[in-house]
Amino acid sequence: MRRTRRNRLSHAIVLAAICIVLPTFGCGPSKVAPDVGTAQTQNNETPTIGNTPGRAPATATQRRQQIVAYARGGRFGQAEEQLRTALIEFPDDAELAELAGDVAVALQQPSTAIERYRSATELRTQPSIELLDKIGRQWMQLGQPYRSVEILEQMVVLDPTSAATRRDLAGLQAALGLERRAAEHLRYLVQRNQAGVEELIILSELSRPQTDEAICNYALEHHPDDRRPAYAVARQACYDNRWAEAIGTLREVWERHPEFPEGSAYYGRAIVETATSDAKARITEWLETVTDEVKQQPQYWVALGLWSQRESRIDQAAHAYWNAVRLDENDGEALNRLASTLGQVGHPNEAALASARAQAVTAMRDHIDSLLYWRKHSQRAATQIALSMQKLGRVWEAANWAKSAVLMTQDPDADAKQVFTQIRAQLTSKTPWQQPETLVANKIDVSELPQPAWDTPQGNNTPSPTNVVVTESKLPIRFQDEAAQRGLNHACKIAAPANGDAGMWIYQSGAGGAATIDYDLDGWPDVYLTNCDGHPLQTDSSSNQLYRNVDGNFQNKTEIAWCVDHCYSQGVAVGDVNSDGFADIYVGVFGLNRLLINCGDGTFEDATESWNAGGDREWTTSVAIADLNLDAIADLFAVQYVSGDDVITRKCFPDELPQHRSCGPLVFPAQNDRVFAGRASGGYDDKSIEWLDATDPGRGLGLVVGQLDGETGLDIYVSNDMTANHFWSGQSNDAANNDPANNDSSTRFHEQGAARGLAFNARSLSQASMGIAADDADRDGDLDFYVTHFSDDYNTAYMQVHPGLWSDQTGALGLSEPTIRTLGYGTQWVDADSDGMMELLVANGHVDDFTHTGQLYRMPLQLFRQTDTKRFELVAADSVGSAFTEQRLGRAMVLADFNRDGRTDALVANLLDPVSLLINQSEQANEVIEIRLVGTHCHRDAVGAIVTLQQDAWTVVKHRLAGNGYQCSNETILRFACSGRATELGKDGIVATVRWPDGQTERKDGLRPGQQYLWIQNVELDCSTE
């Protein structure tokens, strides 16, 4: 749970620019004037040296001495009067001209100072570095930093060995959004052991804006004719994907400075990103000004790639992204987009190369973020950065990071010195800046791909959705919070924060798990909700609560059902671990996890110890019950968050407050997720090492389990907080190879998050990933994901664009801007009006009270609805219901039909606030079919089954999933909105097909709308009755 991604890097290396720099007239010999002490009188009065009667004419030297004396006495007005005469008498005296500039600086006349300094340069064969430095500072004073850049570039030419000059130049270029120009000078510093942590951070990722808004805003105020500093200010909005906010500024910069390559490239991309109705006309206008310099900017090619994708020219998009990677092998976004498009056009091996490098770049950036959370003084983070740089083939940077790590003392890493020694041994004077064998562009042959172009006719190499819209509904969607009137009175409790609602500990801020469970098999979904008002690793919390659903009203049955549990609970999973027909409960805990076995008589037994299901005393968040190795026995998956000796006690203090707030996750080490294999005799064995590939641990929060890519073998998708998400592929786990007596025979899950397009967003940024919604949102027959994130970042829509390959389509779907200001937790796709088009529900709420920074603490729910153009729009809160106008600390969200009226309802567990029971009151466009699956050859829960309903051109696909998102479990019934024509079916009715988790396929004919079916594997389905 991230505090913020916008960690401003300080620019200690930037020119001390806007302040007035007075020349030194005293305190030792002046650089531009001789010592004039002997020319002063004994009473320290200013000597009179000039063309007075009876005296010889003053020499130039004497004139300078007199003027310096005036200046040392603070009598700048008199010094200026003397200068005017002296400059006429000695027009060719360079030192006098420079002194005149110094006096003008003292009089705060920067324009005059520059004019005089320029005269001094013209009078010298070669100007001094000191003189050019004075000119550069005065251009800064006038608000013209780009002129200062030109001066610093001259200084580098005059003295290319000056580390100080290169440091100033690189710092100012970075402050103006010219990081790529700064790279040359930063490399020089690194290779000569002259770079500090600040320089290394800037160099680590040249696409990350380092804008100094103070310098830029000062320049815009004092020299408004030059709009280029506005480009630098807009860069942060671009980086945050707020292109609609940035495009106006970028267009203004382009109109004033069409020759400015960086501004032009970003403006072109902004046109594509905002996708306005006049985009093609704007692109045509912009292209008339595009120069070869603009085409040397990676952003130009990324823009062309995006445009090609939107015009359905995926092969051209891949070529464009390859051009971007060729210009910058460390541009994570270009690499990620290249991998995605190569995969879509049938180049999986090349896609894997690009994906692997994108993943390595992202991991490096994540370690940079961790360092920033430690205020750039974490030995552990710096050591990890060094190792990441080494993996990327950036050995020079790796050695400098390793050296910096050794000098740090906070957050110690026992391997720091060893890492430094090992990396330093690889470095010689002949070591290339980038190891050539690690370059991706050289390994990818794009000669067969067409050259990208802006005006190519629309292609047809992108698959179109195969499913038709059922009946697009324009009916209003309404939800009403009926928790209180239906007897569901619960609020997730935590121990009282230090300052009212503010001052939470990190372990408190994400609390609030929820699950639906029909524990008494009466057909009404019951509810299990968590509490966390005690302490981690203890059993002093108020008990979690079980509410029985009796005809749509709820009764607390916690004590009667013998499921009292005082652990520090997090997520909840529901499943039949012993295949006796009664759903059991598995609770993730900050401590020992809990397993509650349903006895079938309305009570539960705590089987944690007897079934060896507790795991270690760790911080578990989301959990799932599913047959992961396809041996017909339920296994357990436990997502782990962070660890560390101080995770319970550490306080983090924002710069603006004396009181602590919830810490960011990067302050603490990540934990590896855990998997427990079920035994045929009952009980569990920890198989985390045997079953899960070794990989960098995440800080997991959300979880979905199923046949996610449509291939036989269960997959596991874990959303990680501020590190790359994990996709554990189970394609290699074939049921035929798994013996119930030997769970390890061939079971192995391979982490493929980056290769599948799910590890990070399109820009190759790890996000603060929390909740996950999973369903076929675009109606093309496969599974799509929606992942919620922290504020100041957009939630991400990953659409499956090719079997087993997902792509961040958030911007194209219109879902970026509306979620940037919110902090999302639980989320679900839901067809609220049964028109066959998915809506999207999101629960929001901050991790702590940061209202002093202008952010909301409690936040409203959000409902997004699809439009005719397949984009989503945020529905006005007051039109949905009062629950969407209230502000709460939303956490877990589950779906179920709580009142059994055929409409899908939702429940939101809120932190500190009462639970929200959102009863769906929307008018339904079509009838639904409900199917509940029971496995016989596969595990009884049938997690991983895929059901397809079809009638003519109408097709709907649903997946039986576990995990279901953020610390939750949904109702297990699959609901299908029927086609309007399906209400007038012939004798054949609707055809249904199920592919069971073990690969077996069954077909049933004659299903009817408005019915609920129990489909038992290998048992004839009676379609004649409900």
Secondary structure, DSSP 8 states (H G I E B T S, - for coil): --S-S------TTS---SS------SSS--SSS---GGGS-TT------SS-TTS----HHHHHHHHHHHHHTT-HHHHHHHHHHHHHH-TT-HHHHHHHHHHHHHTT-HHHHHHHHHHHHHTSSS--HHHHHHHHHHHHHTT-HHHHHHHHHHHHHH-TT-HHHHHHHHHHHHHTT-HHHHHHHHHHHHHTT---HHHHHHHH-TTS----HHHHHHHHHH-TT--HHHHHHHHHHHHTT-HHHHHHHHHHHHHH-TT-HHHHHHHHHHHHHH--TTHHHHHHHHHTT--TTGGGSHHHHHHHHHHHHHTT-HHHHHHHHHHHHHH-TT-HHHHHHHHHHHHHTT-HHHHHHHHHHHHHHHHHHHHHHHHHHTTT--HHHHHHHHHHHHHTT-HHHHHHHHHHHHH--SS--TTHHHHHHHHHTT--TT--SS-GGG-SGGG---TTS----SS------S----S--S--------EEE-TTTTT---BB-B---TBTTB---HHHHT---EEEE-TT-SSS-EEEE--B-S-TTSS-S---EEEEEETTEEEE-TTTTT----S-EEEEEEE-TT-SSS-EEEEEEEES-EEEEE-SSS-EEE-TTTTT---SSEEEEEEEEE-TTSSSS-EEEEEE-B--TTTTT--B--TT-SS-B---GGGS-B---EEEEE-TTS-EEE-HHHHB-------EEEEEEE-TTSSSS-EEEEEEBSS--EEEE-TT--GGG-BTTBTTSS--BEE-HHHHT-SS-TT----B---EEEE-TTSSSS-EEEE---TTS--EEEEEEETTEEEE-TTTTT-SGGGTTS-EEEEEEE-TTSSS--EEEEEEB-SS--GGGT--SBB--EEEEE-TTS-EEE--HHHH-GGGTS-B-EEEEEEE-TT-SSS-EEEEEEBSSB-EEEEE----SS-EEEEEEE-SSS-TT-TT-EEEEEETTEEEEEE--EEEEETEE----EEEE--GGGGG--TT-EEEEEE-TTS-EEEEEEE-TT-EEEEETTS----S--
